[in-house]
Amino acid sequence: MGIDDIRLVGVMGGGVMGGGIAQTFAAHGFTTIVRDLNDDLIEKTRQSMVDGRFGLKGSVERGKMSPADYEATVARFSFTRDVADLRECDLIVEAVPENLDLKKGVFAELDDIVKKEAIFASNTSGFAISDLNRAVARKDRFVGFHWFSPAFIMKIVEVIYAPETSAETVATMEALGERLGKTTARVKDAPGKYGFVGNRIYFAMVAEARKVLDEGVASAEDINTVMRLGYNWPAGPLEMVTGARKGWQ
Ligand SMILES: NC(=O)c1ccc[n+]([C@@H]2O[C@H](COP(=O)([O-])OP(=O)(O)OC[C@H]3O[C@@H](n4cnc5c(N)ncnc54)[C@H](O)[C@@H]3O)[C@@H](O)[C@H]2O)c1
């Protein structure tokens, strides 16, 4: 499956990441369908994609998107509760909560339903791709595709390949990242380690910030201020934890 074969994209799970990922695909011309479990969750995701802090209306207000592109983007995404509606997708991006068994169950279900040529990509924050891919037969078309929050805004996506991931799948995902206006980093799956590149380094940094706080070396506010002003970080280490969990609202 090459980049030009990808037209219909299924996003499994709305929420903080799935909504931003779907918004990005739709804004870049892909027909996108998001599956979540009930109408309330779907409505919450739809609202954040349109009206949220990093939503499409904000892009228009800031002059980053024309009203015509806004209308076209909104027309390109839809929602469903029925997983069977993802049957004809060329690519699935999975963004359900970070629970290994849940993700494996979701992929096993999708493997039976979605057309065989389709690529499966997981937005897992750190589970080994060579573990997740045990749930499917299409191991050559299974890849990690790890976005950062807020997904519509952040410019980097990690493409994680397991030993079974084909070179064609990696090439397609890298080309896709570029088509979506992102830079991609190619990352080798490292079973037994959690977090690929970004999160491994990020977690080490947060763990040290927490130690500094617990030892009473400085207040949370001062820890954040030192890192913001001393290293030009946009947010301090302890602020970043809140942003990632709550979606930078
Ligand atoms: N939040 C972040 O900063 C961040 C960044 C990068 C990657 N991630 C990863 O992205 C994934 C999603 O995280 P999130 O923060 O968006 O979670 P979230 O809880 O905001 O969203 C997950 C959504 O998946 C839905 N869901 C649960 N089971 C489902 C199923 N069987 N089918 C379809 N939808 C289902 C939930 O109802 C929910 O709306 C996780 O793997 C997480 O580790 C998160």
The ligand as an SDF file (V2000), in Angstrom:
LIG
                    3D

 44 48  0  0  0  0  0  0  0  0999 V2000
   -2.4960   12.1620   25.5640 N   0  0  0  0  0  0  0  0  0  0  0  0
   -1.2850   12.2650   25.0370 C   0  0  0  0  0  0  0  0  0  0  0  0
   -0.5570   13.2520   25.2570 O   0  0  0  0  0  0  0  0  0  0  0  0
   -0.7540   11.1790   24.1500 C   0  0  0  0  0  0  0  0  0  0  0  0
    0.3150   11.4810   23.2870 C   0  0  0  0  0  0  0  0  0  0  0  0
    0.7650   10.4900   22.4010 C   0  0  0  0  0  0  0  0  0  0  0  0
    0.1840    9.2290   22.4070 C   0  0  0  0  0  0  0  0  0  0  0  0
   -0.8470    8.9680   23.2840 N   0  0  0  0  0  0  0  0  0  0  0  0
   -1.4570    7.6320   23.2160 C   0  0  0  0  0  0  0  0  0  0  0  0
   -2.6600    7.7450   22.4430 O   0  0  0  0  0  0  0  0  0  0  0  0
   -3.6070    6.7630   22.8990 C   0  0  0  0  0  0  0  0  0  0  0  0
   -4.9020    7.4620   23.2760 C   0  0  0  0  0  0  0  0  0  0  0  0
   -4.6410    8.3610   24.3270 O   0  0  0  0  0  0  0  0  0  0  0  0
   -5.6210    9.5820   24.6470 P   0  0  0  0  0  0  0  0  0  0  0  0
   -4.9070   10.4430   25.6220 O   0  0  0  0  0  0  0  0  0  0  0  0
   -6.1280   10.1660   23.3680 O   0  0  0  0  0  0  0  0  0  0  0  0
   -6.8320    8.7970   25.3770 O   0  0  0  0  0  0  0  0  0  0  0  0
   -8.3620    9.2520   25.5450 P   0  0  0  0  0  0  0  0  0  0  0  0
   -8.8600    8.5060   26.7230 O   0  0  0  0  0  0  0  0  0  0  0  0
   -8.4800   10.7390   25.4940 O   0  0  0  0  0  0  0  0  0  0  0  0
   -9.0690    8.6760   24.2230 O   0  0  0  0  0  0  0  0  0  0  0  0
   -9.2340    7.3060   23.9880 C   0  0  0  0  0  0  0  0  0  0  0  0
  -10.5840    7.1100   23.3220 C   0  0  0  0  0  0  0  0  0  0  0  0
  -10.6820    5.7490   22.9100 O   0  0  0  0  0  0  0  0  0  0  0  0
  -12.0170    5.3430   23.1290 C   0  0  0  0  0  0  0  0  0  0  0  0
  -12.1170    3.8850   23.1360 N   0  0  0  0  0  0  0  0  0  0  0  0
  -11.9300    3.0060   24.1560 C   0  0  0  0  0  0  0  0  0  0  0  0
  -12.1220    1.7420   23.7350 N   0  0  0  0  0  0  0  0  0  0  0  0
  -12.4170    1.8190   22.4150 C   0  0  0  0  0  0  0  0  0  0  0  0
  -12.7180    0.8630   21.4050 C   0  0  0  0  0  0  0  0  0  0  0  0
  -12.7520   -0.4480   21.6770 N   0  0  0  0  0  0  0  0  0  0  0  0
  -12.9790    1.3110   20.1540 N   0  0  0  0  0  0  0  0  0  0  0  0
  -12.9580    2.6190   19.8620 C   0  0  0  0  0  0  0  0  0  0  0  0
  -12.6900    3.5790   20.7690 N   0  0  0  0  0  0  0  0  0  0  0  0
  -12.4210    3.1720   22.0260 C   0  0  0  0  0  0  0  0  0  0  0  0
  -12.3990    6.0070   24.4280 C   0  0  0  0  0  0  0  0  0  0  0  0
  -13.8040    6.0560   24.5900 O   0  0  0  0  0  0  0  0  0  0  0  0
  -11.7550    7.3760   24.2700 C   0  0  0  0  0  0  0  0  0  0  0  0
  -12.6340    8.3310   23.6700 O   0  0  0  0  0  0  0  0  0  0  0  0
   -2.9320    6.0280   24.0520 C   0  0  0  0  0  0  0  0  0  0  0  0
   -2.3030    4.8860   23.5640 O   0  0  0  0  0  0  0  0  0  0  0  0
   -1.9060    7.0520   24.5430 C   0  0  0  0  0  0  0  0  0  0  0  0
   -0.8280    6.4410   25.2280 O   0  0  0  0  0  0  0  0  0  0  0  0
   -1.3370    9.9180   24.1420 C   0  0  0  0  0  0  0  0  0  0  0  0
  1  2  1  0
  2  3  2  0
  2  4  1  0
  4  5  1  0
  4 44  2  0
  5  6  2  0
  6  7  1  0
  7  8  2  0
  8  9  1  0
  8 44  1  0
  9 10  1  0
  9 42  1  0
 10 11  1  0
 11 12  1  0
 11 40  1  0
 12 13  1  0
 13 14  1  0
 14 15  2  0
 14 16  1  0
 14 17  1  0
 17 18  1  0
 18 19  2  0
 18 20  1  0
 18 21  1  0
 21 22  1  0
 22 23  1  0
 23 24  1  0
 23 38  1  0
 24 25  1  0
 25 26  1  0
 25 36  1  0
 26 27  1  0
 26 35  1  0
 27 28  2  0
 28 29  1  0
 29 30  1  0
 29 35  2  0
 30 31  1  0
 30 32  2  0
 32 33  1  0
 33 34  2  0
 34 35  1  0
 36 37  1  0
 36 38  1  0
 38 39  1  0
 40 41  1  0
 40 42  1  0
 42 43  1  0
M  CHG  2   8   1  16  -1
M  END
$$$$
